[in-house]
């Protein structure tokens, strides 16, 4: 089967040996199974006479590592049976434009995961509010007055831009902080840009849990992402900041409801960021599955589970056409 991975530009630059990256493990597992894998980035997508194409590179196994042939080839996207659309945020206009390219792909020929239309329609921070019963108290606003009132009511809050990732632009505010007005002004770009504002959860000092969704299922394997020494949030992907975590039966029951709703909308792979049983974010663009860490902690091969699931979705889509 021909498979195309749309990855991030920085990931292409450091493609070989990067076992912190989820795509590294999934691509390697596909290659181990004899599948034909190509990689591209959003700047290499194009339309020619209304047909979608990608300038792409052939991925190969090199022992326990993956490499790619540096010779770029132009291929029609519909020649791939499966596209794994996994570029990282920010979800800016370049990102949105990339999803438009896939509107021209015949879904009878090519299965896309996660569905690009669904990614375009789902903001990872704002649309988490669809599951408000499992979230901390929150508002979405650009108004300084609204945020100051929310801060007064809750005493400690978190402010998040809606289109960034990996903690970029996220601020903690405490009632009485003399920098409050300046921080709000910065995050909202002078009250012109909507932001997510959440009540601060004190257990955040212990980090947040990454809960993994695969189709309708919530996986039993998860990790705790720890804040670094100089920050209130996780922002360094290294062995000192990631540890084994346990998923409670209540969390699994609650989050399975979310998995089923996301899956029904074409968001088959997702990662929930959870603190004290509360969801603070729903990751659907290129969710990190922390495969290396989970394999080491639980003694499994998570990449095999993921690839088994992906292939089952592709095979099911083939069956529906018969």
Buried (B, 14 or more C-beta within 10 A) or exposed (E): BBBBBBBBEEBBEEBEEBBBBBBBBBBBBBBEEEBBBBBBBBEBBEEEEEEBBBBBBBBEBEEEBBBBEEEEEEBBBBEBBBBBBBBBBBBEEEBBEBBBBBEEBEEEEBBBBBBBBBBBEBBBBBBBBEBEEBBBBBBBBBBBEBBBEBBEEBEBBBBBBBBBBBBEBBBBBEEEEEEBEEBBEEBBEEBEEBBBBBBBBEEBEEBBBBBBBBBEBBBEBBBBBBBBEEEBBBBBBEEEBBEEBEBEEEBBEBBBEBBBEBBEBBBBBBBBBBBEBBBBBBBBBBBBBBBBBBBEBBEBBBBBBBBEBBBEBBEEBEEEEE
